[in-house]
Amino acid sequence: MTKKSLSLSDELLAYVVANGSEPDELVRDLIDETARVLPADQGMQIAQEQAAFLTLLTKIAGVRNAVEIGTFTGLSSIAIARGLADGGRLICFDVSDEFTSIARRYWKRAGLEDRIELRLGPAAQTLATLPAEPHLDLVFIDADKTGYLGYWQEVVPRMRPGGLILVDNVLRHGRVLDPDPSDAATIAILEFNRFVLQDDRVESMLLPIADGLTIARRR
């Protein structure tokens, strides 16, 4: 097989970010605060290039009805909300009032409060509060890895034809290549990746962005 994708050094990644949509002051402040206040958890935040990608893709797709599963401190929700079409709405599902309290402050600072609704509680249950008919334009999943398959099963029937589902961390920092994975999260991601590949309700591909991003389109 001919190798086409580059392995990104820190310097090359910095070049990629610098030659895209650079983060504004608000995003830089959010990234800095997350690193300062939650140093042990800052790896849960999406990469800067992912944020720019989410905003651009949301705009290209003309998204009006979006859902996020796993909000953390709010970078991905801000990225999506900034790309919504006029009148668009984003519903965020998360279990942590502590993490999302930071997100809520930055939503207000960004002037996005009227576009974002937060629903706290286990997403396995709270997703059921969404209308059952196909209506979603975009879903972003970035939460507990063992819950991915359950979240997928909840959202796919709710996607309109042509709707997009994006799923983060599907490479598990390369651990998907471990011949005998022992951690539950990696085992769950391997099962999830196999399921998506065989799910004929969607067409999908896995993009080597950050820790791996699956993008799927509802048929």
C-alpha positions as YAML, in Angstrom:
chain: A
units: angstrom
residues:
- id: 1
  name: MET
  ca: [0.00, 0.00, 0.00]
- id: 2
  name: THR
  ca: [1.33, 3.44, -0.91]
- id: 3
  name: LYS
  ca: [1.60, 5.69, 2.10]
- id: 4
  name: LYS
  ca: [0.02, 9.10, 1.48]
- id: 5
  name: SER
  ca: [-0.83, 10.56, 4.90]
- id: 6
  name: LEU
  ca: [1.98, 12.35, 6.73]
- id: 7
  name: SER
  ca: [2.89, 11.78, 10.34]
- id: 8
  name: LEU
  ca: [2.71, 15.25, 11.85]
- id: 9
  name: SER
  ca: [5.59, 16.52, 13.96]
- id: 10
  name: ASP
  ca: [4.84, 19.26, 16.48]
- id: 11
  name: GLU
  ca: [6.29, 21.78, 14.04]
- id: 12
  name: LEU
  ca: [4.23, 20.53, 11.11]
- id: 13
  name: LEU
  ca: [1.06, 20.50, 13.22]
- id: 14
  name: ALA
  ca: [1.74, 24.10, 14.24]
- id: 15
  name: TYR
  ca: [2.06, 24.95, 10.54]
- id: 16
  name: VAL
  ca: [-1.29, 23.23, 9.81]
- id: 17
  name: VAL
  ca: [-3.03, 25.22, 12.55]
- id: 18
  name: ALA
  ca: [-1.37, 28.48, 11.52]
- id: 19
  name: ASN
  ca: [-2.53, 28.02, 7.93]
- id: 20
  name: GLY
  ca: [-6.15, 27.43, 8.87]
- id: 21
  name: SER
  ca: [-8.62, 29.53, 10.83]
- id: 22
  name: GLU
  ca: [-6.58, 30.57, 13.84]
- id: 23
  name: PRO
  ca: [-8.34, 30.61, 17.23]
- id: 24
  name: ASP
  ca: [-9.58, 34.01, 18.33]
- id: 25
  name: GLU
  ca: [-9.04, 35.51, 21.78]
- id: 26
  name: LEU
  ca: [-12.10, 33.80, 23.27]
- id: 27
  name: VAL
  ca: [-10.99, 30.34, 22.12]
- id: 28
  name: ARG
  ca: [-7.42, 30.94, 23.28]
- id: 29
  name: ASP
  ca: [-8.73, 32.01, 26.69]
- id: 30
  name: LEU
  ca: [-10.92, 28.89, 26.92]
- id: 31
  name: ILE
  ca: [-8.02, 26.61, 26.01]
- id: 32
  name: ASP
  ca: [-5.76, 28.34, 28.55]
- id: 33
  name: GLU
  ca: [-8.36, 28.22, 31.34]
- id: 34
  name: THR
  ca: [-9.08, 24.54, 30.71]
- id: 35
  name: ALA
  ca: [-5.37, 23.73, 30.91]
- id: 36
  name: ARG
  ca: [-4.96, 25.80, 34.09]
- id: 37
  name: VAL
  ca: [-8.08, 24.69, 35.98]
- id: 38
  name: LEU
  ca: [-8.33, 21.11, 34.75]
- id: 39
  name: PRO
  ca: [-4.75, 20.03, 33.97]
- id: 40
  name: ALA
  ca: [-5.52, 16.33, 34.42]
- id: 41
  name: ASP
  ca: [-8.53, 16.50, 32.10]
- id: 42
  name: GLN
  ca: [-7.41, 18.98, 29.42]
- id: 43
  name: GLY
  ca: [-6.84, 16.12, 26.97]
- id: 44
  name: MET
  ca: [-10.63, 15.81, 26.73]
- id: 45
  name: GLN
  ca: [-10.74, 19.10, 24.82]
- id: 46
  name: ILE
  ca: [-10.81, 18.85, 21.03]
- id: 47
  name: ALA
  ca: [-7.81, 20.01, 19.04]
- id: 48
  name: GLN
  ca: [-7.71, 23.54, 17.60]
- id: 49
  name: GLU
  ca: [-7.77, 22.25, 14.04]
- id: 50
  name: GLN
  ca: [-10.84, 20.15, 14.88]
- id: 51
  name: ALA
  ca: [-12.65, 23.24, 16.13]
- id: 52
  name: ALA
  ca: [-11.97, 25.08, 12.89]
- id: 53
  name: PHE
  ca: [-13.06, 22.01, 10.91]
- id: 54
  name: LEU
  ca: [-16.33, 21.73, 12.87]
- id: 55
  name: THR
  ca: [-17.22, 25.35, 12.24]
- id: 56
  name: LEU
  ca: [-16.48, 25.16, 8.54]
- id: 57
  name: LEU
  ca: [-18.31, 21.85, 8.05]
- id: 58
  name: THR
  ca: [-21.33, 23.13, 9.97]
- id: 59
  name: LYS
  ca: [-21.46, 26.16, 7.67]
- id: 60
  name: ILE
  ca: [-20.99, 24.11, 4.49]
- id: 61
  name: ALA
  ca: [-23.79, 21.72, 5.49]
- id: 62
  name: GLY
  ca: [-26.20, 24.55, 6.35]
- id: 63
  name: VAL
  ca: [-26.86, 22.98, 9.74]
- id: 64
  name: ARG
  ca: [-29.89, 24.15, 11.68]
- id: 65
  name: ASN
  ca: [-30.52, 21.25, 14.09]
- id: 66
  name: ALA
  ca: [-27.39, 19.95, 15.83]
- id: 67
  name: VAL
  ca: [-26.61, 17.74, 18.81]
- id: 68
  name: GLU
  ca: [-23.42, 17.32, 20.79]
- id: 69
  name: ILE
  ca: [-22.82, 14.37, 23.12]
- id: 70
  name: GLY
  ca: [-20.00, 15.29, 25.49]
- id: 71
  name: THR
  ca: [-19.46, 19.02, 25.97]
- id: 72
  name: PHE
  ca: [-16.62, 19.27, 28.52]
- id: 73
  name: THR
  ca: [-15.62, 22.97, 28.78]
- id: 74
  name: GLY
  ca: [-17.30, 24.01, 25.56]
- id: 75
  name: LEU
  ca: [-14.79, 24.35, 22.72]
- id: 76
  name: SER
  ca: [-16.59, 21.98, 20.34]
- id: 77
  name: SER
  ca: [-20.00, 23.45, 21.15]
- id: 78
  name: ILE
  ca: [-18.73, 26.96, 20.42]
- id: 79
  name: ALA
  ca: [-17.23, 25.72, 17.15]
- id: 80
  name: ILE
  ca: [-20.51, 24.15, 16.05]
- id: 81
  name: ALA
  ca: [-22.74, 26.99, 17.26]
- id: 82
  name: ARG
  ca: [-20.66, 29.54, 15.38]
- id: 83
  name: GLY
  ca: [-21.32, 27.66, 12.15]
- id: 84
  name: LEU
  ca: [-25.09, 27.25, 12.50]
- id: 85
  name: ALA
  ca: [-27.42, 28.73, 9.92]
- id: 86
  name: ASP
  ca: [-29.70, 31.58, 11.01]
- id: 87
  name: GLY
  ca: [-32.15, 30.27, 13.58]
- id: 88
  name: GLY
  ca: [-30.11, 27.14, 14.17]
- id: 89
  name: ARG
  ca: [-29.95, 25.37, 17.53]
- id: 90
  name: LEU
  ca: [-27.44, 23.10, 19.25]
- id: 91
  name: ILE
  ca: [-28.48, 20.77, 22.07]
- id: 92
  name: CYS
  ca: [-25.59, 19.65, 24.29]
- id: 93
  name: PHE
  ca: [-25.74, 16.49, 26.39]
- id: 94
  name: ASP
  ca: [-23.30, 16.08, 29.27]
- id: 95
  name: VAL
  ca: [-23.17, 14.69, 32.82]
- id: 96
  name: SER
  ca: [-20.86, 17.24, 34.45]
- id: 97
  name: ASP
  ca: [-22.17, 20.48, 35.90]
- id: 98
  name: GLU
  ca: [-18.58, 21.35, 36.89]
- id: 99
  name: PHE
  ca: [-17.13, 21.13, 33.38]
- id: 100
  name: THR
  ca: [-20.12, 22.68, 31.63]
- id: 101
  name: SER
  ca: [-20.19, 25.62, 34.05]
- id: 102
  name: ILE
  ca: [-17.04, 26.78, 32.25]
- id: 103
  name: ALA
  ca: [-18.72, 26.16, 28.90]
- id: 104
  name: ARG
  ca: [-21.75, 28.21, 29.91]
- id: 105
  name: ARG
  ca: [-19.59, 31.21, 30.80]
- id: 106
  name: TYR
  ca: [-17.90, 31.10, 27.42]
- id: 107
  name: TRP
  ca: [-21.19, 30.62, 25.57]
- id: 108
  name: LYS
  ca: [-22.39, 33.84, 27.20]
- id: 109
  name: ARG
  ca: [-19.16, 35.66, 26.40]
- id: 110
  name: ALA
  ca: [-19.39, 34.48, 22.77]
- id: 111
  name: GLY
  ca: [-23.00, 35.65, 22.46]
- id: 112
  name: LEU
  ca: [-24.16, 32.10, 21.74]
- id: 113
  name: GLU
  ca: [-26.55, 31.52, 24.64]
- id: 114
  name: ASP
  ca: [-29.60, 31.78, 22.39]
- id: 115
  name: ARG
  ca: [-28.27, 29.03, 20.11]
- id: 116
  name: ILE
  ca: [-27.26, 26.43, 22.72]
- id: 117
  name: GLU
  ca: [-29.32, 24.34, 25.12]
- id: 118
  name: LEU
  ca: [-27.65, 22.15, 27.77]
- id: 119
  name: ARG
  ca: [-29.30, 18.96, 29.04]
- id: 120
  name: LEU
  ca: [-27.49, 17.42, 32.01]
- id: 121
  name: GLY
  ca: [-27.73, 13.72, 32.73]
- id: 122
  name: PRO
  ca: [-26.61, 10.38, 31.30]
- id: 123
  name: ALA
  ca: [-26.96, 10.72, 27.53]
- id: 124
  name: ALA
  ca: [-28.12, 7.11, 27.25]
- id: 125
  name: GLN
  ca: [-31.35, 8.36, 28.86]
- id: 126
  name: THR
  ca: [-31.50, 12.05, 27.94]
- id: 127
  name: LEU
  ca: [-31.14, 11.40, 24.19]
- id: 128
  name: ALA
  ca: [-34.54, 9.77, 24.37]
- id: 129
  name: THR
  ca: [-36.03, 13.22, 24.98]
- id: 130
  name: LEU
  ca: [-35.30, 14.16, 21.36]
- id: 131
  name: PRO
  ca: [-38.09, 13.80, 18.79]
- id: 132
  name: ALA
  ca: [-37.99, 10.33, 17.25]
- id: 133
  name: GLU
  ca: [-38.47, 11.40, 13.64]
- id: 134
  name: PRO
  ca: [-35.50, 12.18, 11.35]
- id: 135
  name: HIS
  ca: [-34.68, 15.84, 11.92]
- id: 136
  name: LEU
  ca: [-31.02, 16.24, 12.89]
- id: 137
  name: ASP
  ca: [-28.54, 17.82, 10.50]
- id: 138
  name: LEU
  ca: [-25.36, 17.20, 12.50]
- id: 139
  name: VAL
  ca: [-24.31, 15.22, 15.57]
- id: 140
  name: PHE
  ca: [-20.91, 15.32, 17.27]
- id: 141
  name: ILE
  ca: [-20.04, 12.48, 19.65]
- id: 142
  name: ASP
  ca: [-17.11, 12.95, 22.06]
- id: 143
  name: ALA
  ca: [-17.99, 11.33, 25.37]
- id: 144
  name: ASP
  ca: [-17.35, 8.07, 27.25]
- id: 145
  name: LYS
  ca: [-16.06, 5.58, 24.72]
- id: 146
  name: THR
  ca: [-17.99, 2.62, 26.11]
- id: 147
  name: GLY
  ca: [-21.19, 4.54, 25.39]
- id: 148
  name: TYR
  ca: [-20.44, 5.31, 21.73]
- id: 149
  name: LEU
  ca: [-22.38, 2.42, 20.23]
- id: 150
  name: GLY
  ca: [-25.46, 3.20, 22.30]
- id: 151
  name: TYR
  ca: [-25.32, 6.87, 21.35]
- id: 152
  name: TRP
  ca: [-24.92, 5.91, 17.69]
- id: 153
  name: GLN
  ca: [-28.02, 3.75, 17.84]
- id: 154
  name: GLU
  ca: [-29.99, 6.62, 19.35]
- id: 155
  name: VAL
  ca: [-28.98, 9.28, 16.83]
- id: 156
  name: VAL
  ca: [-28.84, 7.45, 13.48]
- id: 157
  name: PRO
  ca: [-32.64, 7.03, 13.22]
- id: 158
  name: ARG
  ca: [-33.00, 10.73, 14.09]
- id: 159
  name: MET
  ca: [-30.73, 11.92, 11.27]
- id: 160
  name: ARG
  ca: [-32.32, 13.43, 8.19]
- id: 161
  name: PRO
  ca: [-31.12, 12.00, 4.86]
- id: 162
  name: GLY
  ca: [-27.76, 13.63, 4.21]
- id: 163
  name: GLY
  ca: [-27.27, 14.46, 7.88]
- id: 164
  name: LEU
  ca: [-23.74, 14.18, 9.28]
- id: 165
  name: ILE
  ca: [-22.44, 12.32, 12.34]
- id: 166
  name: LEU
  ca: [-18.92, 13.04, 13.58]
- id: 167
  name: VAL
  ca: [-17.27, 10.85, 16.20]
- id: 168
  name: ASP
  ca: [-14.01, 11.75, 17.97]
- id: 169
  name: ASN
  ca: [-11.16, 9.62, 19.36]
- id: 170
  name: VAL
  ca: [-11.72, 6.65, 17.07]
- id: 171
  name: LEU
  ca: [-7.97, 5.91, 16.90]
- id: 172
  name: ARG
  ca: [-7.43, 5.89, 20.68]
- id: 173
  name: HIS
  ca: [-3.92, 7.34, 20.26]
- id: 174
  name: GLY
  ca: [-2.99, 4.35, 18.13]
- id: 175
  name: ARG
  ca: [-4.19, 1.73, 20.61]
- id: 176
  name: VAL
  ca: [-6.65, 0.40, 18.04]
- id: 177
  name: LEU
  ca: [-3.64, -1.45, 16.58]
- id: 178
  name: ASP
  ca: [-2.90, -3.24, 19.85]
- id: 179
  name: PRO
  ca: [-3.24, -6.97, 19.07]
- id: 180
  name: ASP
  ca: [-4.61, -7.64, 22.56]
- id: 181
  name: PRO
  ca: [-6.14, -4.45, 24.02]
- id: 182
  name: SER
  ca: [-6.93, -4.65, 27.72]
- id: 183
  name: ASP
  ca: [-8.70, -1.36, 28.47]
- id: 184
  name: ALA
  ca: [-12.47, -1.19, 28.09]
- id: 185
  name: ALA
  ca: [-12.44, 2.07, 26.14]
- id: 186
  name: THR
  ca: [-10.19, 0.74, 23.37]
- id: 187
  name: ILE
  ca: [-12.16, -2.48, 23.13]
- id: 188
  name: ALA
  ca: [-15.37, -0.42, 22.85]
- id: 189
  name: ILE
  ca: [-13.87, 1.78, 20.11]
- id: 190
  name: LEU
  ca: [-12.77, -1.28, 18.12]
- id: 191
  name: GLU
  ca: [-16.30, -2.68, 18.35]
- id: 192
  name: PHE
  ca: [-17.75, 0.72, 17.43]
- id: 193
  name: ASN
  ca: [-15.50, 1.15, 14.39]
- id: 194
  name: ARG
  ca: [-16.41, -2.31, 13.10]
- id: 195
  name: PHE
  ca: [-20.11, -1.58, 13.58]
- id: 196
  name: VAL
  ca: [-20.02, 1.75, 11.74]
- id: 197
  name: LEU
  ca: [-18.14, 0.22, 8.82]
- id: 198
  name: GLN
  ca: [-20.88, -2.38, 8.39]
- id: 199
  name: ASP
  ca: [-23.86, -0.06, 9.06]
- id: 200
  name: ASP
  ca: [-25.64, 0.27, 5.71]
- id: 201
  name: ARG
  ca: [-27.70, 3.20, 6.99]
- id: 202
  name: VAL
  ca: [-24.67, 5.46, 6.48]
- id: 203
  name: GLU
  ca: [-21.64, 6.00, 4.31]
- id: 204
  name: SER
  ca: [-18.56, 6.78, 6.36]
- id: 205
  name: MET
  ca: [-14.84, 7.29, 6.51]
- id: 206
  name: LEU
  ca: [-12.27, 7.70, 9.25]
- id: 207
  name: LEU
  ca: [-10.20, 10.87, 9.00]
- id: 208
  name: PRO
  ca: [-6.71, 11.08, 10.56]
- id: 209
  name: ILE
  ca: [-7.44, 14.38, 12.30]
- id: 210
  name: ALA
  ca: [-6.10, 14.67, 15.86]
- id: 211
  name: ASP
  ca: [-7.01, 11.33, 17.55]
- id: 212
  name: GLY
  ca: [-9.13, 10.15, 14.62]
- id: 213
  name: LEU
  ca: [-12.49, 11.51, 13.51]
- id: 214
  name: THR
  ca: [-15.18, 9.40, 11.89]
- id: 215
  name: ILE
  ca: [-17.52, 11.27, 9.58]
- id: 216
  name: ALA
  ca: [-20.68, 9.53, 8.46]
- id: 217
  name: ARG
  ca: [-23.49, 10.65, 6.16]
- id: 218
  name: ARG
  ca: [-27.01, 9.29, 6.60]
- id: 219
  name: ARG
  ca: [-28.23, 7.65, 3.43]
...
